């Protein structure tokens, strides 16, 4: 069983909505950067209560994308 959710495309700096995935212990978050002019900084965040969010990176760092690409973040809660 799986779940797919497409977020609204961002055309400027901003934040997407959140999606509850509490029924799943493994997550793949795919992103596509297109028509890049400089760079894009990405941060994937999670929340236990839906209010307080934290960086999902185990190193607590953001990802800087400097070229058009499609890539993914993979997280496991096991």
N, CA, C and O atoms as a Tripos MOL2 file, in Angstrom:
@<TRIPOS>MOLECULE
protein
  312   311    78     0     0
PROTEIN
NO_CHARGES

@<TRIPOS>ATOM
      1 N           0.8450   -1.1650    0.0000 N.3       1 UNK1
      2 CA          0.0000    0.0000    0.0000 C.3       1 UNK1
      3 C           0.8910    1.2290    0.0000 C.2       1 UNK1
      4 O           1.9040    1.2520    0.7000 O.2       1 UNK1
      5 N           0.5430    2.2330   -0.7560 N.am      2 UNK2
      6 CA          1.3210    3.4530   -0.8290 C.3       2 UNK2
      7 C           0.4180    4.6690   -0.8750 C.2       2 UNK2
      8 O          -0.8070    4.5580   -0.9130 O.2       2 UNK2
      9 N           1.0440    5.8180   -0.8700 N.am      3 UNK3
     10 CA          0.3210    7.0770   -0.8960 C.3       3 UNK3
     11 C           1.1140    8.0380   -1.7430 C.2       3 UNK3
     12 O           2.3390    8.0920   -1.6340 O.2       3 UNK3
     13 N           0.4340    8.8070   -2.5930 N.am      4 UNK4
     14 CA          1.0940    9.7980   -3.4320 C.3       4 UNK4
     15 C           0.4140   11.1340   -3.2230 C.2       4 UNK4
     16 O          -0.8140   11.2160   -3.2070 O.2       4 UNK4
     17 N           1.2050   12.1790   -3.0640 N.am      5 UNK5
     18 CA          0.6660   13.5330   -2.9350 C.3       5 UNK5
     19 C           1.5440   14.4740   -3.7450 C.2       5 UNK5
     20 O           2.7620   14.4870   -3.5650 O.2       5 UNK5
     21 N           0.9530   15.2550   -4.6240 N.am      6 UNK6
     22 CA          1.6870   16.2640   -5.3920 C.3       6 UNK6
     23 C           1.4270   17.6260   -4.7670 C.2       6 UNK6
     24 O           0.2780   18.0500   -4.6440 O.2       6 UNK6
     25 N           2.4890   18.3050   -4.3740 N.am      7 UNK7
     26 CA          2.3590   19.6430   -3.8100 C.3       7 UNK7
     27 C           2.1910   20.6630   -4.9300 C.2       7 UNK7
     28 O           2.5560   20.4070   -6.0780 O.2       7 UNK7
     29 N           1.6390   21.8100   -4.5880 N.am      8 UNK8
     30 CA          1.5240   22.9100   -5.5360 C.3       8 UNK8
     31 C           2.9200   23.3960   -5.9070 C.2       8 UNK8
     32 O           3.7920   23.5080   -5.0450 O.2       8 UNK8
     33 N           3.1280   23.6810   -7.1690 N.am      9 UNK9
     34 CA          4.4370   24.1370   -7.6420 C.3       9 UNK9
     35 C           4.7550   25.5100   -7.0650 C.2       9 UNK9
     36 O           3.9320   26.4250   -7.1010 O.2       9 UNK9
     37 N           5.9660   25.6310   -6.5340 N.am     10 UNK10
     38 CA          6.4240   26.9320   -6.0450 C.3      10 UNK10
     39 C           7.1370   27.6580   -7.1800 C.2      10 UNK10
     40 O           7.9630   27.0700   -7.8780 O.2      10 UNK10
     41 N           6.8200   28.9250   -7.3600 N.am     11 UNK11
     42 CA          7.5010   29.7280   -8.3750 C.3      11 UNK11
     43 C           8.3210   30.8420   -7.7310 C.2      11 UNK11
     44 O           8.9650   31.6280   -8.4250 O.2      11 UNK11
     45 N           8.2930   30.9020   -6.4150 N.am     12 UNK12
     46 CA          9.0780   31.8560   -5.6310 C.3      12 UNK12
     47 C           9.3240   31.2080   -4.2770 C.2      12 UNK12
     48 O           8.7520   30.1630   -3.9680 O.2      12 UNK12
     49 N          10.1680   31.8250   -3.4810 N.am     13 UNK13
     50 CA         10.4570   31.2860   -2.1490 C.3      13 UNK13
     51 C           9.1550   31.1130   -1.3760 C.2      13 UNK13
     52 O           8.2720   31.9700   -1.4320 O.2      13 UNK13
     53 N           9.0420   30.0050   -0.6570 N.am     14 UNK14
     54 CA          7.8200   29.7620    0.0890 C.3      14 UNK14
     55 C           7.8230   28.4100    0.7610 C.2      14 UNK14
     56 O           8.8390   27.7140    0.7890 O.2      14 UNK14
     57 N           6.6810   28.0470    1.2980 N.am     15 UNK15
     58 CA          6.5090   26.8110    2.0380 C.3      15 UNK15
     59 C           5.3030   26.0800    1.4790 C.2      15 UNK15
     60 O           4.2730   26.6960    1.2030 O.2      15 UNK15
     61 N           5.4240   24.7740    1.3090 N.am     16 UNK16
     62 CA          4.2790   23.9830    0.8590 C.3      16 UNK16
     63 C           3.4010   23.6320    2.0500 C.2      16 UNK16
     64 O           3.7710   23.8630    3.2010 O.2      16 UNK16
     65 N           2.2620   23.0850    1.7650 N.am     17 UNK17
     66 CA          1.3880   22.5940    2.8310 C.3      17 UNK17
     67 C           1.9910   21.3190    3.4200 C.2      17 UNK17
     68 O           2.9300   20.7550    2.8580 O.2      17 UNK17
     69 N           1.4570   20.8760    4.5360 N.am     18 UNK18
     70 CA          1.9290   19.6220    5.1300 C.3      18 UNK18
     71 C           0.9430   18.5010    4.8110 C.2      18 UNK18
     72 O          -0.2260   18.7450    4.5130 O.2      18 UNK18
     73 N           1.4420   17.2670    4.8810 N.am     19 UNK19
     74 CA          0.6310   16.0790    4.6100 C.3      19 UNK19
     75 C           0.8950   15.0660    5.7130 C.2      19 UNK19
     76 O           2.0500   14.7910    6.0390 O.2      19 UNK19
     77 N          -0.1540   14.5160    6.2830 N.am     20 UNK20
     78 CA          0.0110   13.5040    7.3230 C.3      20 UNK20
     79 C           0.3600   12.1620    6.6780 C.2      20 UNK20
     80 O          -0.3610   11.6720    5.8080 O.2      20 UNK20
     81 N           1.4660   11.5810    7.1150 N.am     21 UNK21
     82 CA          1.8920   10.2590    6.6320 C.3      21 UNK21
     83 C           2.1550    9.3400    7.8200 C.2      21 UNK21
     84 O           3.0420    8.4880    7.7740 O.2      21 UNK21
     85 N           1.3790    9.5210    8.8770 N.am     22 UNK22
     86 CA          1.6110    8.7840   10.1190 C.3      22 UNK22
     87 C           1.4100    7.2760    9.9840 C.2      22 UNK22
     88 O           1.8810    6.5140   10.8280 O.2      22 UNK22
     89 N           0.7200    6.8390    8.9370 N.am     23 UNK23
     90 CA          0.5150    5.4020    8.7370 C.3      23 UNK23
     91 C           1.7140    4.7140    8.0860 C.2      23 UNK23
     92 O           1.7000    3.4980    7.8960 O.2      23 UNK23
     93 N           2.7510    5.4820    7.7440 N.am     24 UNK24
     94 CA          3.8960    4.9320    7.0130 C.3      24 UNK24
     95 C           5.1880    5.1730    7.7880 C.2      24 UNK24
     96 O           5.3500    6.2160    8.4220 O.2      24 UNK24
     97 N           6.1080    4.2090    7.7370 N.am     25 UNK25
     98 CA          7.3880    4.3690    8.4320 C.3      25 UNK25
     99 C           8.5140    4.7310    7.4660 C.2      25 UNK25
    100 O           9.5860    5.1450    7.9060 O.2      25 UNK25
    101 N           8.2950    4.5850    6.1700 N.am     26 UNK26
    102 CA          9.2970    4.9600    5.1750 C.3      26 UNK26
    103 C           8.6920    5.9680    4.2110 C.2      26 UNK26
    104 O           7.5370    5.8430    3.8030 O.2      26 UNK26
    105 N           9.4960    6.9790    3.8510 N.am     27 UNK27
    106 CA          9.0020    8.0660    3.0160 C.3      27 UNK27
    107 C          10.0170    8.3930    1.9310 C.2      27 UNK27
    108 O          11.2230    8.4160    2.1800 O.2      27 UNK27
    109 N           9.5230    8.6450    0.7340 N.am     28 UNK28
    110 CA         10.3470    9.1510   -0.3570 C.3      28 UNK28
    111 C           9.7240   10.4610   -0.8060 C.2      28 UNK28
    112 O           8.5710   10.4920   -1.2370 O.2      28 UNK28
    113 N          10.4790   11.5340   -0.7070 N.am     29 UNK29
    114 CA         10.0160   12.8550   -1.1120 C.3      29 UNK29
    115 C          10.7970   13.2640   -2.3560 C.2      29 UNK29
    116 O          11.9920   13.5480   -2.2810 O.2      29 UNK29
    117 N          10.1280   13.2900   -3.4780 N.am     30 UNK30
    118 CA         10.7750   13.6260   -4.7520 C.3      30 UNK30
    119 C          10.5400   15.0930   -5.0700 C.2      30 UNK30
    120 O           9.4530   15.6210   -4.8380 O.2      30 UNK30
    121 N          11.5700   15.7520   -5.6030 N.am     31 UNK31
    122 CA         11.4200   17.1440   -6.0090 C.3      31 UNK31
    123 C          12.0350   17.3390   -7.3890 C.2      31 UNK31
    124 O          12.9450   16.6140   -7.7910 O.2      31 UNK31
    125 N          11.5240   18.3270   -8.1000 N.am     32 UNK32
    126 CA         12.0630   18.7160   -9.4020 C.3      32 UNK32
    127 C          12.3210   20.2110   -9.3790 C.2      32 UNK32
    128 O          11.4400   20.9910   -9.0160 O.2      32 UNK32
    129 N          13.5240   20.6160   -9.7640 N.am     33 UNK33
    130 CA         13.8660   22.0220   -9.9190 C.3      33 UNK33
    131 C          13.9910   22.2760  -11.4130 C.2      33 UNK33
    132 O          14.7340   21.5800  -12.1040 O.2      33 UNK33
    133 N          13.2650   23.2730  -11.9120 N.am     34 UNK34
    134 CA         13.2820   23.5920  -13.3470 C.3      34 UNK34
    135 C          13.4500   25.0980  -13.5170 C.2      34 UNK34
    136 O          13.0140   25.8810  -12.6730 O.2      34 UNK34
    137 N          14.0770   25.4890  -14.6040 N.am     35 UNK35
    138 CA         14.2700   26.9010  -14.9390 C.3      35 UNK35
    139 C          14.9810   27.6620  -13.8200 C.2      35 UNK35
    140 O          14.5910   28.7710  -13.4550 O.2      35 UNK35
    141 N          16.0290   27.0420  -13.2880 N.am     36 UNK36
    142 CA         16.7700   27.6490  -12.1790 C.3      36 UNK36
    143 C          17.5460   28.8630  -12.6740 C.2      36 UNK36
    144 O          18.1480   28.8290  -13.7480 O.2      36 UNK36
    145 N          17.5290   29.9340  -11.8880 N.am     37 UNK37
    146 CA         18.2690   31.1490  -12.2310 C.3      37 UNK37
    147 C          19.5490   31.2850  -11.4230 C.2      37 UNK37
    148 O          20.5270   31.8570  -11.9060 O.2      37 UNK37
    149 N          19.5580   30.7710  -10.2060 N.am     38 UNK38
    150 CA         20.7220   30.8930   -9.3380 C.3      38 UNK38
    151 C          20.8730   29.6060   -8.5450 C.2      38 UNK38
    152 O          21.6500   28.7360   -8.9380 O.2      38 UNK38
    153 N          20.1630   29.4630   -7.4560 N.am     39 UNK39
    154 CA         20.1340   28.2190   -6.6950 C.3      39 UNK39
    155 C          18.8350   28.1480   -5.9040 C.2      39 UNK39
    156 O          18.1240   29.1420   -5.7580 O.2      39 UNK39
    157 N          18.5440   26.9760   -5.4060 N.am     40 UNK40
    158 CA         17.3510   26.7350   -4.6060 C.3      40 UNK40
    159 C          17.7870   26.0000   -3.3490 C.2      40 UNK40
    160 O          18.5250   25.0180   -3.4290 O.2      40 UNK40
    161 N          17.3410   26.4640   -2.1950 N.am     41 UNK41
    162 CA         17.6560   25.8070   -0.9340 C.3      41 UNK41
    163 C          16.4090   25.0670   -0.4660 C.2      41 UNK41
    164 O          15.3340   25.6540   -0.3390 O.2      41 UNK41
    165 N          16.5660   23.7700   -0.2110 N.am     42 UNK42
    166 CA         15.4520   22.9200    0.1920 C.3      42 UNK42
    167 C          15.6370   22.4110    1.6100 C.2      42 UNK42
    168 O          16.7490   22.0810    2.0230 O.2      42 UNK42
    169 N          14.5430   22.3510    2.3480 N.am     43 UNK43
    170 CA         14.5480   21.7460    3.6790 C.3      43 UNK43
    171 C          13.2810   20.9030    3.7900 C.2      43 UNK43
    172 O          12.1680   21.4140    3.6630 O.2      43 UNK43
    173 N          13.4630   19.6290    4.0250 N.am     44 UNK44
    174 CA         12.3330   18.7400    4.2670 C.3      44 UNK44
    175 C          12.1320   18.6730    5.7700 C.2      44 UNK44
    176 O          13.0710   18.3960    6.5160 O.2      44 UNK44
    177 N          10.9050   18.9260    6.2170 N.am     45 UNK45
    178 CA         10.6360   18.9630    7.6470 C.3      45 UNK45
    179 C           9.5680   17.9460    8.0340 C.2      45 UNK45
    180 O           8.7210   17.5680    7.2250 O.2      45 UNK45
    181 N           9.6280   17.5170    9.2760 N.am     46 UNK46
    182 CA          8.6420   16.6060    9.8330 C.3      46 UNK46
    183 C           8.1040   17.1690   11.1340 C.2      46 UNK46
    184 O           8.6720   18.0970   11.7090 O.2      46 UNK46
    185 N           6.9990   16.5940   11.5910 N.am     47 UNK47
    186 CA          6.3810   17.0370   12.8310 C.3      47 UNK47
    187 C           5.6530   15.8650   13.4670 C.2      47 UNK47
    188 O           5.0340   15.0590   12.7720 O.2      47 UNK47
    189 N           5.7260   15.7730   14.7580 N.am     48 UNK48
    190 CA          4.9880   14.7410   15.4800 C.3      48 UNK48
    191 C           3.5750   15.2290   15.8030 C.2      48 UNK48
    192 O           2.6280   14.4430   15.8220 O.2      48 UNK48
    193 N           3.4420   16.5370   16.0580 N.am     49 UNK49
    194 CA          2.1520   17.0780   16.4800 C.3      49 UNK49
    195 C           1.4570   17.9410   15.4230 C.2      49 UNK49
    196 O           0.3550   18.4370   15.6630 O.2      49 UNK49
    197 N           2.0880   18.1270   14.2540 N.am     50 UNK50
    198 CA          1.4900   18.9490   13.2070 C.3      50 UNK50
    199 C           1.6390   20.4410   13.4350 C.2      50 UNK50
    200 O           1.1220   21.2400   12.6540 O.2      50 UNK50
    201 N           2.3370   20.8290   14.4900 N.am     51 UNK51
    202 CA          2.5350   22.2390   14.8110 C.3      51 UNK51
    203 C           4.0080   22.6070   14.8540 C.2      51 UNK51
    204 O           4.4230   23.5840   14.2320 O.2      51 UNK51
    205 N           4.7990   21.8350   15.5790 N.am     52 UNK52
    206 CA          6.2380   22.0830   15.7160 C.3      52 UNK52
    207 C           6.9770   21.2270   14.6950 C.2      52 UNK52
    208 O           6.9290   19.9990   14.7630 O.2      52 UNK52
    209 N           7.6610   21.8700   13.7470 N.am     53 UNK53
    210 CA          8.3550   21.1520   12.6730 C.3      53 UNK53
    211 C           9.8590   21.1950   12.8850 C.2      53 UNK53
    212 O          10.3870   22.1410   13.4710 O.2      53 UNK53
    213 N          10.5490   20.1600   12.4030 N.am     54 UNK54
    214 CA         12.0010   20.0510   12.5400 C.3      54 UNK54
    215 C          12.5920   19.5350   11.2320 C.2      54 UNK54
    216 O          11.9090   18.8760   10.4480 O.2      54 UNK54
    217 N          13.8540   19.8390   11.0060 N.am     55 UNK55
    218 CA         14.5720   19.4090    9.8120 C.3      55 UNK55
    219 C          14.7170   17.8840    9.8400 C.2      55 UNK55
    220 O          15.1530   17.3290   10.8490 O.2      55 UNK55
    221 N          14.3610   17.2020    8.7540 N.am     56 UNK56
    222 CA         14.4810   15.7390    8.6880 C.3      56 UNK56
    223 C          15.9020   15.2710    8.3810 C.2      56 UNK56
    224 O          16.1900   14.0790    8.4840 O.2      56 UNK56
    225 N          16.7860   16.1810    8.0110 N.am     57 UNK57
    226 CA         18.1730   15.8130    7.7510 C.3      57 UNK57
    227 C          18.8310   15.3790    9.0560 C.2      57 UNK57
    228 O          18.7770   16.1010   10.0520 O.2      57 UNK57
    229 N          19.4520   14.2020    9.0530 N.am     58 UNK58
    230 CA         20.1240   13.7250   10.2640 C.3      58 UNK58
    231 C          21.2940   14.6310   10.6490 C.2      58 UNK58
    232 O          21.7070   14.6450   11.8080 O.2      58 UNK58
    233 N          21.8320   15.3870    9.6850 N.am     59 UNK59
    234 CA         22.9170   16.3340    9.9530 C.3      59 UNK59
    235 C          22.3810   17.7390   10.2200 C.2      59 UNK59
    236 O          23.1530   18.6630   10.4750 O.2      59 UNK59
    237 N          21.0320   17.9040   10.1600 N.am     60 UNK60
    238 CA         20.3730   19.1920   10.3640 C.3      60 UNK60
    239 C          20.8600   20.2560    9.3810 C.2      60 UNK60
    240 O          21.0850   21.4070    9.7570 O.2      60 UNK60
    241 N          21.0200   19.8540    8.1120 N.am     61 UNK61
    242 CA         21.4540   20.7920    7.0770 C.3      61 UNK61
    243 C          20.3940   20.8760    5.9820 C.2      61 UNK61
    244 O          19.5900   19.9610    5.8020 O.2      61 UNK61
    245 N          20.4100   21.9850    5.2630 N.am     62 UNK62
    246 CA         19.5400   22.1640    4.1110 C.3      62 UNK62
    247 C          20.2880   21.7260    2.8600 C.2      62 UNK62
    248 O          21.5120   21.5950    2.8810 O.2      62 UNK62
    249 N          19.5580   21.4980    1.7710 N.am     63 UNK63
    250 CA         20.1580   21.0760    0.5070 C.3      63 UNK63
    251 C          20.1160   22.2510   -0.4630 C.2      63 UNK63
    252 O          19.0560   22.8360   -0.6830 O.2      63 UNK63
    253 N          21.2600   22.6000   -1.0430 N.am     64 UNK64
    254 CA         21.3210   23.6550   -2.0480 C.3      64 UNK64
    255 C          21.4340   23.0150   -3.4180 C.2      64 UNK64
    256 O          22.3650   22.2560   -3.6870 O.2      64 UNK64
    257 N          20.4740   23.3290   -4.2860 N.am     65 UNK65
    258 CA         20.4390   22.8000   -5.6530 C.3      65 UNK65
    259 C          20.9070   23.9130   -6.5770 C.2      65 UNK65
    260 O          20.3870   25.0280   -6.5240 O.2      65 UNK65
    261 N          21.8890   23.6140   -7.4280 N.am     66 UNK66
    262 CA         22.4490   24.6430   -8.3030 C.3      66 UNK66
    263 C          22.1960   24.3700   -9.7850 C.2      66 UNK66
    264 O          22.6780   25.1120  -10.6400 O.2      66 UNK66
    265 N          21.4450   23.3120  -10.0950 N.am     67 UNK67
    266 CA         21.1320   22.9800  -11.4840 C.3      67 UNK67
    267 C          19.7400   22.3600  -11.5410 C.2      67 UNK67
    268 O          19.2370   21.8400  -10.5450 O.2      67 UNK67
    269 N          19.1310   22.4220  -12.7110 N.am     68 UNK68
    270 CA         17.8340   21.7790  -12.8900 C.3      68 UNK68
    271 C          18.0040   20.2770  -12.6920 C.2      68 UNK68
    272 O          18.9030   19.6710  -13.2750 O.2      68 UNK68
    273 N          17.1460   19.6790  -11.8740 N.am     69 UNK69
    274 CA         17.2530   18.2520  -11.6190 C.3      69 UNK69
    275 C          16.0040   17.7140  -10.9450 C.2      69 UNK69
    276 O          15.2130   18.4650  -10.3730 O.2      69 UNK69
    277 N          15.8460   16.4310  -11.0190 N.am     70 UNK70
    278 CA         14.8460   15.7120  -10.2310 C.3      70 UNK70
    279 C          15.6050   14.7750   -9.3310 C.2      70 UNK70
    280 O          16.4740   14.0290   -9.7840 O.2      70 UNK70
    281 N          15.2810   14.8110   -8.0620 N.am     71 UNK71
    282 CA         15.9930   14.0010   -7.0810 C.3      71 UNK71
    283 C          15.0080   13.6270   -5.9810 C.2      71 UNK71
    284 O          13.8350   13.9940   -6.0500 O.2      71 UNK71
    285 N          15.4700   12.9060   -4.9730 N.am     72 UNK72
    286 CA         14.5760   12.4770   -3.9080 C.3      72 UNK72
    287 C          15.3020   12.4410   -2.5710 C.2      72 UNK72
    288 O          16.5150   12.2450   -2.5000 O.2      72 UNK72
    289 N          14.5200   12.6370   -1.5130 N.am     73 UNK73
    290 CA         14.9610   12.4170   -0.1500 C.3      73 UNK73
    291 C          14.2990   11.1290    0.3030 C.2      73 UNK73
    292 O          13.1140   10.9170    0.0440 O.2      73 UNK73
    293 N          15.0530   10.2610    0.9790 N.am     74 UNK74
    294 CA         14.5040    8.9930    1.4590 C.3      74 UNK74
    295 C          14.6770    8.9770    2.9750 C.2      74 UNK74
    296 O          15.7760    9.1850    3.4890 O.2      74 UNK74
    297 N          13.5750    8.7250    3.6840 N.am     75 UNK75
    298 CA         13.5920    8.6980    5.1440 C.3      75 UNK75
    299 C          12.9810    7.3960    5.6280 C.2      75 UNK75
    300 O          12.0070    6.9080    5.0550 O.2      75 UNK75
    301 N          13.5530    6.8370    6.6780 N.am     76 UNK76
    302 CA         13.0290    5.6120    7.2620 C.3      76 UNK76
    303 C          12.8230    5.8280    8.7510 C.2      76 UNK76
    304 O          13.7220    6.2980    9.4480 O.2      76 UNK76
    305 N          11.6450    5.4840    9.2320 N.am     77 UNK77
    306 CA         11.3450    5.6270   10.6450 C.3      77 UNK77
    307 C          11.4790    4.3210   11.3830 C.2      77 UNK77
    308 O          11.0590    4.2200   12.5360 O.2      77 UNK77
    309 N          12.0590    3.3060   10.7440 N.am     78 UNK78
    310 CA         12.2120    1.9980   11.3810 C.3      78 UNK78
    311 C          13.3470    2.0100   12.3760 C.2      78 UNK78
    312 O          13.6240    0.9920   13.0110 O.2      78 UNK78
@<TRIPOS>BOND
     1     1     2 1
     2     2     3 1
     3     3     4 2
     4     3     5 am
     5     5     6 1
     6     6     7 1
     7     7     8 2
     8     7     9 am
     9     9    10 1
    10    10    11 1
    11    11    12 2
    12    11    13 am
    13    13    14 1
    14    14    15 1
    15    15    16 2
    16    15    17 am
    17    17    18 1
    18    18    19 1
    19    19    20 2
    20    19    21 am
    21    21    22 1
    22    22    23 1
    23    23    24 2
    24    23    25 am
    25    25    26 1
    26    26    27 1
    27    27    28 2
    28    27    29 am
    29    29    30 1
    30    30    31 1
    31    31    32 2
    32    31    33 am
    33    33    34 1
    34    34    35 1
    35    35    36 2
    36    35    37 am
    37    37    38 1
    38    38    39 1
    39    39    40 2
    40    39    41 am
    41    41    42 1
    42    42    43 1
    43    43    44 2
    44    43    45 am
    45    45    46 1
    46    46    47 1
    47    47    48 2
    48    47    49 am
    49    49    50 1
    50    50    51 1
    51    51    52 2
    52    51    53 am
    53    53    54 1
    54    54    55 1
    55    55    56 2
    56    55    57 am
    57    57    58 1
    58    58    59 1
    59    59    60 2
    60    59    61 am
    61    61    62 1
    62    62    63 1
    63    63    64 2
    64    63    65 am
    65    65    66 1
    66    66    67 1
    67    67    68 2
    68    67    69 am
    69    69    70 1
    70    70    71 1
    71    71    72 2
    72    71    73 am
    73    73    74 1
    74    74    75 1
    75    75    76 2
    76    75    77 am
    77    77    78 1
    78    78    79 1
    79    79    80 2
    80    79    81 am
    81    81    82 1
    82    82    83 1
    83    83    84 2
    84    83    85 am
    85    85    86 1
    86    86    87 1
    87    87    88 2
    88    87    89 am
    89    89    90 1
    90    90    91 1
    91    91    92 2
    92    91    93 am
    93    93    94 1
    94    94    95 1
    95    95    96 2
    96    95    97 am
    97    97    98 1
    98    98    99 1
    99    99   100 2
   100    99   101 am
   101   101   102 1
   102   102   103 1
   103   103   104 2
   104   103   105 am
   105   105   106 1
   106   106   107 1
   107   107   108 2
   108   107   109 am
   109   109   110 1
   110   110   111 1
   111   111   112 2
   112   111   113 am
   113   113   114 1
   114   114   115 1
   115   115   116 2
   116   115   117 am
   117   117   118 1
   118   118   119 1
   119   119   120 2
   120   119   121 am
   121   121   122 1
   122   122   123 1
   123   123   124 2
   124   123   125 am
   125   125   126 1
   126   126   127 1
   127   127   128 2
   128   127   129 am
   129   129   130 1
   130   130   131 1
   131   131   132 2
   132   131   133 am
   133   133   134 1
   134   134   135 1
   135   135   136 2
   136   135   137 am
   137   137   138 1
   138   138   139 1
   139   139   140 2
   140   139   141 am
   141   141   142 1
   142   142   143 1
   143   143   144 2
   144   143   145 am
   145   145   146 1
   146   146   147 1
   147   147   148 2
   148   147   149 am
   149   149   150 1
   150   150   151 1
   151   151   152 2
   152   151   153 am
   153   153   154 1
   154   154   155 1
   155   155   156 2
   156   155   157 am
   157   157   158 1
   158   158   159 1
   159   159   160 2
   160   159   161 am
   161   161   162 1
   162   162   163 1
   163   163   164 2
   164   163   165 am
   165   165   166 1
   166   166   167 1
   167   167   168 2
   168   167   169 am
   169   169   170 1
   170   170   171 1
   171   171   172 2
   172   171   173 am
   173   173   174 1
   174   174   175 1
   175   175   176 2
   176   175   177 am
   177   177   178 1
   178   178   179 1
   179   179   180 2
   180   179   181 am
   181   181   182 1
   182   182   183 1
   183   183   184 2
   184   183   185 am
   185   185   186 1
   186   186   187 1
   187   187   188 2
   188   187   189 am
   189   189   190 1
   190   190   191 1
   191   191   192 2
   192   191   193 am
   193   193   194 1
   194   194   195 1
   195   195   196 2
   196   195   197 am
   197   197   198 1
   198   198   199 1
   199   199   200 2
   200   199   201 am
   201   201   202 1
   202   202   203 1
   203   203   204 2
   204   203   205 am
   205   205   206 1
   206   206   207 1
   207   207   208 2
   208   207   209 am
   209   209   210 1
   210   210   211 1
   211   211   212 2
   212   211   213 am
   213   213   214 1
   214   214   215 1
   215   215   216 2
   216   215   217 am
   217   217   218 1
   218   218   219 1
   219   219   220 2
   220   219   221 am
   221   221   222 1
   222   222   223 1
   223   223   224 2
   224   223   225 am
   225   225   226 1
   226   226   227 1
   227   227   228 2
   228   227   229 am
   229   229   230 1
   230   230   231 1
   231   231   232 2
   232   231   233 am
   233   233   234 1
   234   234   235 1
   235   235   236 2
   236   235   237 am
   237   237   238 1
   238   238   239 1
   239   239   240 2
   240   239   241 am
   241   241   242 1
   242   242   243 1
   243   243   244 2
   244   243   245 am
   245   245   246 1
   246   246   247 1
   247   247   248 2
   248   247   249 am
   249   249   250 1
   250   250   251 1
   251   251   252 2
   252   251   253 am
   253   253   254 1
   254   254   255 1
   255   255   256 2
   256   255   257 am
   257   257   258 1
   258   258   259 1
   259   259   260 2
   260   259   261 am
   261   261   262 1
   262   262   263 1
   263   263   264 2
   264   263   265 am
   265   265   266 1
   266   266   267 1
   267   267   268 2
   268   267   269 am
   269   269   270 1
   270   270   271 1
   271   271   272 2
   272   271   273 am
   273   273   274 1
   274   274   275 1
   275   275   276 2
   276   275   277 am
   277   277   278 1
   278   278   279 1
   279   279   280 2
   280   279   281 am
   281   281   282 1
   282   282   283 1
   283   283   284 2
   284   283   285 am
   285   285   286 1
   286   286   287 1
   287   287   288 2
   288   287   289 am
   289   289   290 1
   290   290   291 1
   291   291   292 2
   292   291   293 am
   293   293   294 1
   294   294   295 1
   295   295   296 2
   296   295   297 am
   297   297   298 1
   298   298   299 1
   299   299   300 2
   300   299   301 am
   301   301   302 1
   302   302   303 1
   303   303   304 2
   304   303   305 am
   305   305   306 1
   306   306   307 1
   307   307   308 2
   308   307   309 am
   309   309   310 1
   310   310   311 1
   311   311   312 2
@<TRIPOS>SUBSTRUCTURE
     1 UNK1         2 RESIDUE 1 A UNK
     2 UNK2         6 RESIDUE 1 A UNK
     3 UNK3        10 RESIDUE 1 A UNK
     4 UNK4        14 RESIDUE 1 A UNK
     5 UNK5        18 RESIDUE 1 A UNK
     6 UNK6        22 RESIDUE 1 A UNK
     7 UNK7        26 RESIDUE 1 A UNK
     8 UNK8        30 RESIDUE 1 A UNK
     9 UNK9        34 RESIDUE 1 A UNK
    10 UNK10       38 RESIDUE 1 A UNK
    11 UNK11       42 RESIDUE 1 A UNK
    12 UNK12       46 RESIDUE 1 A UNK
    13 UNK13       50 RESIDUE 1 A UNK
    14 UNK14       54 RESIDUE 1 A UNK
    15 UNK15       58 RESIDUE 1 A UNK
    16 UNK16       62 RESIDUE 1 A UNK
    17 UNK17       66 RESIDUE 1 A UNK
    18 UNK18       70 RESIDUE 1 A UNK
    19 UNK19       74 RESIDUE 1 A UNK
    20 UNK20       78 RESIDUE 1 A UNK
    21 UNK21       82 RESIDUE 1 A UNK
    22 UNK22       86 RESIDUE 1 A UNK
    23 UNK23       90 RESIDUE 1 A UNK
    24 UNK24       94 RESIDUE 1 A UNK
    25 UNK25       98 RESIDUE 1 A UNK
    26 UNK26      102 RESIDUE 1 A UNK
    27 UNK27      106 RESIDUE 1 A UNK
    28 UNK28      110 RESIDUE 1 A UNK
    29 UNK29      114 RESIDUE 1 A UNK
    30 UNK30      118 RESIDUE 1 A UNK
    31 UNK31      122 RESIDUE 1 A UNK
    32 UNK32      126 RESIDUE 1 A UNK
    33 UNK33      130 RESIDUE 1 A UNK
    34 UNK34      134 RESIDUE 1 A UNK
    35 UNK35      138 RESIDUE 1 A UNK
    36 UNK36      142 RESIDUE 1 A UNK
    37 UNK37      146 RESIDUE 1 A UNK
    38 UNK38      150 RESIDUE 1 A UNK
    39 UNK39      154 RESIDUE 1 A UNK
    40 UNK40      158 RESIDUE 1 A UNK
    41 UNK41      162 RESIDUE 1 A UNK
    42 UNK42      166 RESIDUE 1 A UNK
    43 UNK43      170 RESIDUE 1 A UNK
    44 UNK44      174 RESIDUE 1 A UNK
    45 UNK45      178 RESIDUE 1 A UNK
    46 UNK46      182 RESIDUE 1 A UNK
    47 UNK47      186 RESIDUE 1 A UNK
    48 UNK48      190 RESIDUE 1 A UNK
    49 UNK49      194 RESIDUE 1 A UNK
    50 UNK50      198 RESIDUE 1 A UNK
    51 UNK51      202 RESIDUE 1 A UNK
    52 UNK52      206 RESIDUE 1 A UNK
    53 UNK53      210 RESIDUE 1 A UNK
    54 UNK54      214 RESIDUE 1 A UNK
    55 UNK55      218 RESIDUE 1 A UNK
    56 UNK56      222 RESIDUE 1 A UNK
    57 UNK57      226 RESIDUE 1 A UNK
    58 UNK58      230 RESIDUE 1 A UNK
    59 UNK59      234 RESIDUE 1 A UNK
    60 UNK60      238 RESIDUE 1 A UNK
    61 UNK61      242 RESIDUE 1 A UNK
    62 UNK62      246 RESIDUE 1 A UNK
    63 UNK63      250 RESIDUE 1 A UNK
    64 UNK64      254 RESIDUE 1 A UNK
    65 UNK65      258 RESIDUE 1 A UNK
    66 UNK66      262 RESIDUE 1 A UNK
    67 UNK67      266 RESIDUE 1 A UNK
    68 UNK68      270 RESIDUE 1 A UNK
    69 UNK69      274 RESIDUE 1 A UNK
    70 UNK70      278 RESIDUE 1 A UNK
    71 UNK71      282 RESIDUE 1 A UNK
    72 UNK72      286 RESIDUE 1 A UNK
    73 UNK73      290 RESIDUE 1 A UNK
    74 UNK74      294 RESIDUE 1 A UNK
    75 UNK75      298 RESIDUE 1 A UNK
    76 UNK76      302 RESIDUE 1 A UNK
    77 UNK77      306 RESIDUE 1 A UNK
    78 UNK78      310 RESIDUE 1 A UNK
